[in-house]
């Protein structure tokens, strides 16, 4: 039997998921964004959720058949449609009480007044990968108001399901661009390409993090980024402590992350993120999973706050026994500034 689109239902299986989330998890207000019920003049959240989730499903790292996402109870109309869309696409849905897990789902809808008029930008992120787009209402119909922007994923061919919309989008809007990390500026940039021929965005040559195979610091005995870091000096370092066998960032760590985002100068600085787990763990292969997961969790928070993918250099340090070089369970976050070699 043909599956219905999320524009025609949030019932059946998706309603069961929504019920599970509402009864099994508390709402995490800082991680949930979206418009409440509108007055009929707002873009259709069901079409938008379908449009954005469709793009995420085409990325290999988010293959629905192999990916379980973590979702807190939605408290907005758009949020409920996003959850339904993920379920409809075939993702495994795990209810969580707060932002935890490598595939934690975030979303938001944001109105703004710009020199080009009013617009509403919608964004859906799974972990560190995001997709966003402007939408508008014309004669009662929801239409794309910009091209799509994908962050945190390698460029590849995409097929936008823009046939969802009653009217045909402008030619310049039937496109997608890729960026190393989530873009929260709300402004489009030149260089968009047709969705079927999406080019890769240039990476910062000084970092070259994408080509690096990261190894365990405990075994390597030095940073994976040692050649790069030789050109930098440490400005500030803090340890973000995690609970035992946990990937939950917590409010205190989130405030610390925000301080680093404000302090970073994109012209001269990078952030070192070292995830740590040492000693006994109740999780199979837990030390490695926790070290890498904690580093990714902090990087995800930094990118969600607006930093680029290649400004945050993550790696892990794990061992079955405790040692004093790195914390037992946490993340070492260091702000590094390029030395003046002139």
Backbone torsions as a table, in degrees:
resi	resn	phi	psi	omega
1	UNK	NA	139.0	-177.7
2	UNK	-69.7	137.3	-179.1
3	UNK	-79.3	136.5	178.1
4	UNK	-72.0	155.5	175.4
5	UNK	-81.3	159.6	-179.9
6	UNK	-71.0	-14.1	176.1
7	UNK	-68.6	-19.0	-177.0
8	UNK	-106.9	-6.0	178.9
9	UNK	-163.7	151.0	163.8
10	UNK	-126.2	25.3	-176.4
11	UNK	-95.5	-154.5	178.7
12	UNK	46.2	-126.9	-174.7
13	UNK	-62.4	-41.0	-179.5
14	UNK	-65.0	-34.3	177.8
15	UNK	-64.6	-36.2	176.3
16	UNK	-63.7	-40.5	176.7
17	UNK	-63.3	-45.1	179.9
18	UNK	-61.0	-40.3	178.4
19	UNK	-63.9	-42.3	177.5
20	UNK	-59.1	-42.9	-178.3
21	UNK	-67.2	-38.8	-177.5
22	UNK	-71.7	-31.1	-177.5
23	UNK	-96.1	-21.8	-174.2
24	UNK	-106.4	-1.4	-178.0
25	UNK	-147.8	148.5	175.7
26	UNK	-88.7	157.6	-177.9
27	UNK	-76.3	130.8	175.9
28	UNK	-100.2	96.0	-170.2
29	UNK	-61.3	-35.6	-175.7
30	UNK	-71.6	-16.4	-175.8
31	UNK	-105.8	-4.4	-176.5
32	UNK	-110.4	126.5	179.5
33	UNK	-131.1	150.2	175.1
34	UNK	158.4	159.1	178.6
35	UNK	-79.2	143.1	172.9
36	UNK	-78.5	-178.6	178.9
37	UNK	-54.0	130.7	-174.8
38	UNK	-96.3	-171.0	-177.4
39	UNK	-102.2	16.3	-179.7
40	UNK	94.9	-11.6	179.6
41	UNK	-101.5	2.3	178.8
42	UNK	-89.4	152.8	174.7
43	UNK	-57.7	151.8	-177.2
44	UNK	-73.2	112.6	-176.1
45	UNK	-66.5	-27.3	179.5
46	UNK	-67.6	-44.8	178.3
47	UNK	-63.8	-41.5	-177.4
48	UNK	-65.8	-46.0	178.5
49	UNK	-59.7	-43.3	178.5
50	UNK	-61.6	-43.3	-178.9
51	UNK	-62.9	-43.0	-177.0
52	UNK	-78.7	-41.6	179.2
53	UNK	-63.5	-36.7	177.9
54	UNK	-56.1	-39.0	179.0
55	UNK	-67.8	-43.6	-179.6
56	UNK	-61.3	-34.8	-178.3
57	UNK	-66.5	-18.7	-177.4
58	UNK	-87.0	-4.3	-179.9
59	UNK	-89.6	125.8	-175.5
60	UNK	-55.1	-36.6	-178.7
61	UNK	-70.6	-11.0	178.4
62	UNK	-122.4	32.2	178.1
63	UNK	-56.3	119.4	-176.7
64	UNK	-57.8	-31.2	-177.9
65	UNK	-69.8	-17.2	-176.0
66	UNK	-124.6	9.9	-173.1
67	UNK	-125.4	129.7	170.2
68	UNK	-108.3	128.5	-178.9
69	UNK	-103.2	151.2	177.2
70	UNK	-103.3	129.1	-174.1
71	UNK	-134.7	131.9	170.4
72	UNK	-87.0	161.7	-176.6
73	UNK	-59.1	122.4	-179.2
74	UNK	-72.6	140.1	178.1
75	UNK	-123.8	17.8	176.0
76	UNK	-133.3	161.6	178.0
77	UNK	-61.4	-49.0	-179.3
78	UNK	-60.6	-41.9	179.1
79	UNK	-59.4	-42.2	179.7
80	UNK	-64.7	-36.5	178.1
81	UNK	-71.2	-34.6	176.1
82	UNK	-63.3	-46.8	178.2
83	UNK	-59.7	-44.7	178.4
84	UNK	-62.2	-39.7	179.8
85	UNK	-65.3	-41.1	177.8
86	UNK	-63.8	-42.7	178.1
87	UNK	-64.4	-43.8	-179.5
88	UNK	-63.2	-32.1	-179.9
89	UNK	-76.4	-11.9	176.7
90	UNK	103.3	8.8	177.8
91	UNK	-70.5	146.0	167.1
92	UNK	-71.8	138.3	-177.0
93	UNK	-114.4	122.0	177.4
94	UNK	-115.8	120.2	179.1
95	UNK	-77.5	129.9	177.9
96	UNK	-131.7	155.6	-176.3
97	UNK	-80.4	-25.6	-178.8
98	UNK	-154.4	-174.5	-173.2
99	UNK	-71.5	100.4	178.9
100	UNK	-149.1	155.1	-178.8
101	UNK	98.4	149.6	-177.1
102	UNK	-72.9	-17.0	179.6
103	UNK	-119.3	40.9	178.5
104	UNK	-67.7	137.5	-174.7
105	UNK	-95.8	129.3	173.8
106	UNK	-125.8	153.2	179.0
107	UNK	-156.6	159.3	177.0
108	UNK	-162.1	157.2	171.8
109	UNK	-130.1	131.7	-168.3
110	UNK	-136.2	118.3	175.9
111	UNK	-87.2	147.5	177.9
112	UNK	-153.4	151.0	172.3
113	UNK	-108.3	120.5	-178.5
114	UNK	-123.2	176.1	178.3
115	UNK	-64.0	-15.1	178.2
116	UNK	-99.5	9.9	178.1
117	UNK	104.6	-176.7	179.8
118	UNK	-74.6	146.8	175.4
119	UNK	-151.9	159.1	174.2
120	UNK	-125.2	120.7	-179.7
121	UNK	-104.4	129.4	178.8
122	UNK	-109.9	145.1	-177.2
123	UNK	-142.6	137.0	173.4
124	UNK	-128.1	132.5	178.7
125	UNK	-129.5	137.7	170.3
126	UNK	-117.0	109.3	-173.6
127	UNK	62.2	-129.6	-177.7
128	UNK	-90.8	1.6	-179.0
129	UNK	-102.3	134.5	-176.3
130	UNK	-139.2	159.4	171.5
131	UNK	-140.4	138.7	-178.6
132	UNK	-145.3	159.1	-176.3
133	UNK	-166.6	150.0	171.6
134	UNK	-84.6	147.6	174.6
135	UNK	-136.6	154.1	-178.8
136	UNK	-144.4	167.4	177.6
137	UNK	-113.4	125.0	178.6
138	UNK	-124.9	117.1	-179.3
139	UNK	52.6	39.5	177.0
140	UNK	86.1	-6.5	-178.2
141	UNK	-104.6	141.7	175.6
142	UNK	-81.1	130.4	178.7
143	UNK	-135.9	150.8	172.4
144	UNK	-62.2	139.3	177.9
145	UNK	-109.7	5.5	177.7
146	UNK	-164.0	174.6	169.3
147	UNK	-73.7	167.9	174.9
148	UNK	-85.6	149.7	176.0
149	UNK	-126.6	123.8	-179.6
150	UNK	-107.7	130.3	-179.8
151	UNK	-120.1	146.3	173.9
152	UNK	79.6	16.3	-179.7
153	UNK	-139.4	153.5	177.2
154	UNK	-72.0	145.5	-178.5
155	UNK	-66.0	142.5	177.4
156	UNK	-161.3	172.6	178.2
157	UNK	-69.8	136.7	178.1
158	UNK	-129.4	153.0	173.2
159	UNK	-122.8	108.9	178.9
160	UNK	-77.8	135.1	-179.9
161	UNK	-89.3	56.0	-176.6
162	UNK	-73.9	-2.9	174.4
163	UNK	-68.5	-9.1	175.5
164	UNK	-60.2	-30.8	-169.9
165	UNK	-87.6	146.2	-176.2
166	UNK	-65.2	-39.0	178.9
167	UNK	-104.0	161.9	-180.0
168	UNK	-85.8	126.0	179.4
169	UNK	-62.9	156.8	173.9
170	UNK	-59.0	148.7	-175.1
171	UNK	-56.4	-38.1	-178.9
172	UNK	-67.5	-16.2	-176.9
173	UNK	-96.0	-9.8	-179.6
174	UNK	-89.1	49.7	-173.3
175	UNK	-138.1	168.4	174.7
176	UNK	-143.8	146.6	173.8
177	UNK	-126.4	155.2	179.3
178	UNK	-113.5	139.2	175.3
179	UNK	-131.2	153.5	-177.9
180	UNK	-59.9	-29.7	-178.0
181	UNK	-144.2	172.5	-179.0
182	UNK	-60.4	139.7	177.1
183	UNK	-107.3	121.8	-177.0
184	UNK	-112.1	12.4	-175.0
185	UNK	-75.3	-26.6	-179.9
186	UNK	82.9	2.3	-180.0
187	UNK	-114.9	137.8	177.3
188	UNK	-74.5	155.6	177.9
189	UNK	-122.0	155.6	176.3
190	UNK	-67.1	166.4	176.1
191	UNK	96.1	13.5	175.5
192	UNK	-65.3	150.1	178.4
193	UNK	-130.8	157.8	178.2
194	UNK	-55.1	146.3	-173.8
195	UNK	-58.5	-30.2	-178.7
196	UNK	-79.6	-11.7	-177.5
197	UNK	-135.1	59.2	-174.8
198	UNK	-84.4	121.9	-178.7
199	UNK	-85.6	159.1	176.2
200	UNK	-78.0	142.2	174.5
201	UNK	-77.1	142.0	-179.1
202	UNK	-66.0	137.2	178.1
203	UNK	-91.2	158.6	176.8
204	UNK	-70.3	120.1	-174.8
205	UNK	-63.6	-24.8	-176.9
206	UNK	-72.2	-19.1	-175.9
207	UNK	-98.0	-52.5	177.8
208	UNK	52.9	39.2	-174.7
209	UNK	-75.5	-25.5	-174.5
210	UNK	-68.5	-29.1	-176.6
211	UNK	-87.1	-2.1	-173.2
212	UNK	-89.1	131.4	171.7
213	UNK	-93.1	109.6	-173.4
214	UNK	-82.7	133.3	-179.8
215	UNK	-111.2	164.6	178.9
216	UNK	-64.9	122.3	-179.3
217	UNK	-61.7	-30.4	-178.9
218	UNK	-62.9	-35.3	178.7
219	UNK	-88.7	-35.4	-177.3
220	UNK	-74.1	-31.3	179.2
221	UNK	67.4	14.1	173.8
222	UNK	-160.7	165.7	179.7
223	UNK	-68.5	146.3	172.8
224	UNK	-64.0	-21.2	-177.9
225	UNK	-105.4	22.2	-175.1
226	UNK	-52.5	-45.9	179.7
227	UNK	-59.7	-39.2	178.3
228	UNK	-70.1	-46.2	-175.5
229	UNK	-66.2	-16.9	177.2
230	UNK	-64.4	-18.2	179.4
231	UNK	-92.8	1.2	-174.7
232	UNK	-123.1	158.4	171.9
233	UNK	-120.0	150.1	-179.0
234	UNK	-77.5	128.4	178.4
235	UNK	-99.8	-37.9	-178.7
236	UNK	-158.9	146.2	176.5
237	UNK	-142.6	138.6	177.3
238	UNK	-140.6	156.3	175.7
239	UNK	-110.0	123.6	176.6
240	UNK	-94.9	114.9	-176.0
241	UNK	-88.6	133.6	176.6
242	UNK	-109.5	154.4	175.4
243	UNK	-68.0	161.6	-178.3
244	UNK	-59.3	130.7	178.9
245	UNK	55.0	36.0	-174.9
246	UNK	-127.0	149.3	172.2
247	UNK	-111.4	8.7	-177.8
248	UNK	-74.3	125.6	-175.4
249	UNK	-72.8	-46.5	178.6
250	UNK	84.8	156.1	-173.5
251	UNK	-66.3	-41.1	-178.9
252	UNK	-63.1	-42.9	178.2
253	UNK	-67.1	-35.2	177.7
254	UNK	-63.1	-39.1	177.8
255	UNK	-65.2	-37.4	178.6
256	UNK	-67.0	-41.4	176.2
257	UNK	-58.6	-42.8	179.8
258	UNK	-61.7	-36.8	177.6
259	UNK	-62.6	-41.2	-179.9
260	UNK	-68.2	-36.5	177.4
261	UNK	-62.3	-42.6	179.4
262	UNK	-67.8	-32.5	-175.3
263	UNK	-81.2	-23.9	-173.5
264	UNK	-70.6	131.4	172.8
265	UNK	-101.1	110.4	-175.0
266	UNK	-62.1	-18.1	-179.7
267	UNK	-77.9	-23.7	-172.7
268	UNK	-132.1	-13.8	-166.8
269	UNK	-113.4	154.4	166.6
270	UNK	-137.2	164.6	177.8
271	UNK	-115.5	132.1	171.9
272	UNK	-95.7	129.0	-179.5
273	UNK	-125.3	112.1	-178.6
274	UNK	-115.3	110.4	176.2
275	UNK	-81.4	137.7	-172.9
276	UNK	-129.5	142.0	170.8
277	UNK	-156.5	115.3	-177.9
278	UNK	-134.3	141.4	179.5
279	UNK	103.9	-161.5	-175.6
280	UNK	-78.6	145.5	177.4
281	UNK	-139.0	142.6	178.1
282	UNK	-81.2	-2.9	-177.8
283	UNK	-99.8	136.7	175.5
284	UNK	-60.0	130.4	-176.9
285	UNK	54.1	31.3	-169.4
286	UNK	-65.2	-38.0	-176.8
287	UNK	-60.6	-46.4	179.0
288	UNK	-65.2	-46.7	-178.6
289	UNK	-61.6	-41.3	-178.5
290	UNK	-71.1	-41.2	-180.0
291	UNK	-62.2	-49.6	-179.6
292	UNK	-67.9	-41.8	-179.5
293	UNK	-63.2	-40.0	178.7
294	UNK	-67.4	-40.5	176.6
295	UNK	-62.2	-43.8	179.4
296	UNK	-65.9	-35.7	179.9
297	UNK	-64.1	-42.5	179.4
298	UNK	-69.2	-41.8	177.4
299	UNK	-60.7	-41.5	177.9
300	UNK	-58.8	-43.6	179.3
301	UNK	-65.4	-39.7	178.4
302	UNK	-65.0	-41.6	179.1
303	UNK	-69.2	-37.9	178.8
304	UNK	-64.5	-27.2	178.0
305	UNK	-81.7	-6.8	172.7
306	UNK	124.5	-4.9	-179.8
307	UNK	-77.9	154.0	177.5
308	UNK	-78.8	156.0	-179.5
309	UNK	-54.7	-43.9	-174.0
310	UNK	-89.0	10.0	170.0
311	UNK	-91.9	-9.8	-175.7
312	UNK	-121.1	113.1	-174.2
313	UNK	-108.0	103.2	-173.2
314	UNK	-101.7	150.7	175.6
315	UNK	-160.5	173.8	-174.9
316	UNK	-131.7	155.3	176.8
317	UNK	-137.1	117.0	-177.0
318	UNK	-142.3	152.2	178.9
319	UNK	-163.5	156.3	179.9
320	UNK	-78.1	-12.8	178.0
321	UNK	-121.7	152.7	-177.5
322	UNK	-79.0	143.4	171.3
323	UNK	-140.4	167.7	-170.0
324	UNK	-96.5	-0.6	-177.9
325	UNK	-70.6	-41.0	-179.9
326	UNK	-127.6	159.4	-179.1
327	UNK	-64.0	155.4	-177.8
328	UNK	-64.1	-42.3	-177.6
329	UNK	-149.5	96.3	-178.7
330	UNK	178.3	-165.8	179.3
331	UNK	-133.8	129.6	174.5
332	UNK	-92.2	117.0	-177.7
333	UNK	-111.0	123.3	-176.1
334	UNK	-130.0	128.7	173.6
335	UNK	-89.1	121.6	-177.7
336	UNK	-117.4	137.9	-177.4
337	UNK	-122.3	134.2	-179.4
338	UNK	-61.0	131.5	178.4
339	UNK	-69.9	148.6	174.2
340	UNK	-80.5	102.4	-176.9
341	UNK	-92.8	4.6	-179.0
342	UNK	-78.8	NA	NA
